[in-house]
Amino acid sequence: MTYQAGAAAGATRASFEDATYAKVTWRLLPLLFLCYVVSYLDRVNVGFAKLQMLQDLKFSETVYGLGAGIFFIGYFVFEVPSNMILHKVGARMWIARIMITWGIISGAMAYVTSPQMFYIMRFLLGLAEAGFFPGVILYLTYWYPAARRGKITALFMTGIALSGVIGGPLSGWIMHVMPGVWGHTGWQWMFILEAIPSLILGVMVIAYMKDSIRAAGWLTEEEKQLLETNISHEEGQKEHLTLGAMFVNGRVWLGAAIYFCFVMGLYGVSFWLPTIIKSTGVTDPLNVGLLTAIPYAFSAVAMVLIGRSADARRERRWHVAIPAFLGCIGLLLSTLYGNNTTLAMASLTLASVGILTTLPLFWSLPTAFLSGTAAAAGIALINSLGNLAGFVSPFLVGWLKDTTQSTNAGMYVLAASLVLGGLLTLTLPAKLVNR
């Protein structure tokens, strides 16, 4: 009877814990998810604007690639300070500030007229958005232990995929139907209209978000104690680095190198996917947008399923490395079938599934061994250094396209970076990250 009573009590506690985390997820994730959808859309919709903007403004592929990538220089400059501020003042006000400022700047992109203006506005957009993504990753560590964070991070990061599913057709539709309205081109209307949700959601963050478990009035005292106990227990198992030690920690820099390799693939595809689809013979922006949604739709499903698998098995390294290798194969196949829309789309879908799946699972690695102020700075440092690939990747692909008159050489570079990222992931000690 004692054993049965203990088993029943354990089952009851497990059921209560699952119900509590489900409650937290339903409260936090929808808003964070929507914020990420619009943030990613505002970051990469320049890839759709390119279909009309380059001809209107007489920009070269190299100018476009540099402008698309210079976003990440601004992002790099302010990333660590932004996350440190968030850790001190709270996520609610700081994330709202980020969203409102980037919405204003993103809308102002409609009035770019020269390469210099293009570079400046993209740089300012990077400054404005710096801190959003690592801030949310840090924020999730306040609520979820590592064993639950893989699935949650994957759900959050399907915002990338959904922004493609929604944003591709939306951007294509705006550019198809809006040219000439009130004297604006289609690409100008795209920037203006797609900036509005950021402003609305920024206000919603202020009204709806809570900075901590203790501040959540929608939780009972018992639920708060459960969540706080789980987080406190996990904090005791992490490396408690000083801020200075974090900057010289080898694993932090290894994490940055791995993330750099994956981001090379991400933004190589994100900024050039519409161009690659157009090169297969699809010319209407609306049709390009509709086709762009296909790789992202498959990726959204894969991200969630593989995130669940990683949590269930408590295995992280191979769940990151194998998708990276698949992404490489997809990119290589896309260069072989550039004249066949169907086969090119199948290849690009495989590439997108592989690339996008690596990202949420990657973030389960550094958050498994960093805590406190070092976690705030470490996550931001890894994200900012890794996102420098967002500058290198589109600029390099653009330069190679101008030089070779093909995107193939750029795809080879991106494929190689994914393989390198997968191999580096496997060098991390399993006992450190498989929690």
PEBEL-V413917 format. One record per run of one state. SS is the DSSP state (@ for helix, = for strand, . for the rest). FROM is the first residue (numbers start at 0). LEN is the number of residues. If there is no record, write none. Layout:
ss;from;len
SS;FROM;LEN
SS;FROM;LEN
This chain:
ss;from;len
.;0;1
@;1;43
.;44;1
@;45;12
.;57;3
@;60;29
.;89;1
@;90;21
.;111;3
@;114;15
.;129;2
@;131;10
.;141;4
@;145;32
.;177;3
@;180;3
.;183;2
@;185;23
.;208;12
@;220;15
.;235;3
=;238;1
.;239;3
@;242;5
.;247;2
@;249;30
.;279;5
@;284;29
.;313;3
@;316;20
.;336;4
@;340;26
.;366;3
=;369;1
.;370;1
@;371;16
.;387;1
@;388;16
.;404;3
@;407;18
.;425;4
@;429;4
.;433;2
